[in-house]
Every structure is written in structure tokens, then in C-alpha cells.
Amino acid sequence: MAATRPRTSQKTALFTESVIREMTRLALQHGAVNLSQGFPDFPAPDFIKDAARAAIQDNNNQYSVTWGAKPLRDAIAADLTRRYGRHVDPDTQVTVCCGATETMIATLLAIVDPGDEIVVFEPFYENYGPDSILSGAVPKYVPLHPPRARHEDWWFDADDLARAFSNRTRAVIINTPNNPTGKVFTRAELSAIAAECQKWGAIAITDEIYEHIVFDAAEHVPMAMIDGMADRTVTINSTSKTFSVTGWRVGWAVAPPDIAPAIRKVHDFLTVGAATPLQAAAAAALSTGATYFPELRASYQARRDRLLGILDGAGFEPFVPRGAYYIMAGIDAFGVPDDRAFAEYLVAEVGVACVPASSFFRPHAAVKNLVRFCFCKSAETLTAAGERFARGLRPAEIPQAASRNS
């Protein structure tokens, strides 16, 4: 009898590898300017690097408490109290994980049973799809519609929101400021979502890792500060975007005391704990970074405006983001009916990498006319992208080139 071949789990066949990370690999392969993956190519601030070196030198190199070193949990709680007047108990509410990515899947595994429904705004950060599958959740999508005018924000329809909730809804995922759209959810929008959560007994899971990166008159409003939501919101954050250390993987969840223990249990058996010396550095950064945040916003607004000008000049139709560090741009002017083919053409023939926006929609979605660029890059990198667009982006040649590369 022939040997039976081993197989992998059926759920892994339901999602692909990250398209974002794939585009970075293609950028490296073609020597392209990488405006696809959202990691800064400039140095992190000295104060957080100095704190990490000091922690290692002081022999903070062994396991910390599984759910986070006490100094970091204290710093997270103190930071929220200082900025929002929100009381957080660091001993019963804060769980430190290996980045916001692990925090999200640990949270979903902790609160969702197979078959439960979760509400997801679409387009969504691409991890939320596989996270739903791995946790056994059934996603219910609420469309985010593009701005009606250039300087307006993405928006959702109240009827679509109401239809997405039911007595099977366990949670809603909100990412504000939003990746990939740059949307900043308003207080009124969050209040509408909160009303549905309270009506149906759902938990709000808010990914707020870009909270310090908002532009113009936009204001970041934490969901936990909306009336009635403190005891039903899990707030996720991290050091990655705020302090330009995406490779450190130090994130956390702030949850009600009756929810946090479940997150801690799942986190313990997923990864045990985040890197101890980097937790010490994160604690120092949160405690000393108050004057840093306005400078961070100003520097990113300048980068945003720079890339908007570059994309306008190259013939794209960019939407102006109100937060985070991404720009969604329309490609209708180039006459290419497929965003993936266009992105592959751009990285191979022009030398600039972006992300086809279809990766931020459910499988087989009809949206194929958008791409995402990131602007968490140095002035030199943005200049290089502009130069390559100027000498290499020839709309008449794109359909044929895209066809060859697809």
C-alpha cells in the first residue's frame, strides 16, 4: 500500500502569504524604491535606543513576567492617564505581547469561539482576514467608501453598520487611524459603533497603533473613552510606529479586568513574552516621549504632503489621508484594469514598489483600481521615487508590460 502523504490544515488554504511582505521581496529583487511595506528607513530616536542598550548592559535579558514587565505596564497606564484622563490598572488590565500583530490574534482567540461573527471595516489591514480564519470567526464586512471630495475622509453608511451586527456578533475590529485608507474615525462614528456594541453585547477591539500620527484638524479619539465603552473595549497599541522600531515587536492590549485574563492565557501559550530589554526601552520611551509626539506628527505631515505632490505629478489620483502613513491612490488614469498587474509593472519596470489594494479587501472583491503607497521614508527615498516616476512611468506602455509581468 502506498504511503499516505501528510497534509497541512485546511484553514491555511483559505489565505495567502502577506502581499505587503511579498512586495518588499519584489522591491529587493528589482532594486526598487520600497513604498510598499510600512517600516521607516530612517533611524529611531536616540532616547529609545539608548534605553535598550542600557537595559541589555544591566542584564535585563531573562524572562519578564509573562504578561509584561511591571515598569512597562506602569508606563502604559500612566501614559493613558496623562493624555486622556483614563484610569488603567497596570496589574489587571495591561498585557504586553510580541507586537500589535500577536496582540490582535491573542485577543481574538481569547474572546471568539468558532462560528462567532466579527464586524470588520473594509478595506482592512490584511492580517485581519487570516486572523478571522485562524480564530474560527465569521467576518461581516462594513464598506468604507472613498471620500466624495479630495480633502474629505472615507466614510461608512449607518445602515450597512446596523446590518452587520446581530445576536451572533462577538466583536468589531476598528483600526483608527486606519491602514490602508488613512481614515481617522470621528467621535460621532465611534459613538454609532458603540451603540451597536452595547445593543448586541459585542466587544470593540481597537487597533490604535497610529494614534500619534494624525494630520490637519484630525483628532484621535480612543474608543474606550466613548460613553459606555470602557468595560467592553480592548485597546491595542505598540512601539512600532510611534517610535520607528517596527522590528522590536513590543505591543500591548489594555482590556477590562474581566477580559484581560483570557488574553493573558492565550498570549502565554503563543509566545510566552516579549523581549525583556526592549520592554524596558519602551517603558522609558513612553515616560519621556511627550515632547516627541508633536515633532513626529509634523515630520509625517511633511512627508505626506511631499508624496501627495509626487503622486499627483505622476498621474495618480491620491486620497489625502488624515492619519497613519499611507496613501491610497487611484490608477484609473493609466487604463490598467488590475491593481496586481499594475503593482508588478511598477516594481519591475519603473522601480517603485507599492501594494495592490485588493489585498485589503475580501477575496474576489471587485475593487481593482487602487494601490497603496507608504510615506514613512526619508527625504532621499521619496526623491528617488519621484525621479523614477518622472523618467519611467509611461502610461501607454503599462497594459503590455503589466500583462507580461502578471
Secondary structure, DSSP 8 states (H G I E B T S, - for coil): ---------GGGGGS-S-HHHHHHHHHHHHT-EE-SS---SS---HHHHHHHHHHHHTT--S---TT--HHHHHHHHHHHHHHH-----TTTTEEEESHHHHHHHHHHHHH--TT-EEEEEES--TTHHHHHHHHT-EEEEEE-B--SSTTS--B--HHHHHHH--TTEEEEEEESS-TTT-----HHHHHHHHHHHHHHT-EEEEE-TTTT-B-TT-----GGGSTT-GGGEEEEEESTTTTT-TTT--EEEE--TTTHHHHHHHHHHHHS---HHHHHHHHHHHHH-TTHHHHHHHHHHHHHHHHHHHHHHHT-EE---SBSSEEEEE-GGGT-S-HHHHHHHIIIII-EE-EEGGGGS-TT-S--SEEEEE--S-HHHHHHHHHHHHHH--GGGHHHHHHHH-
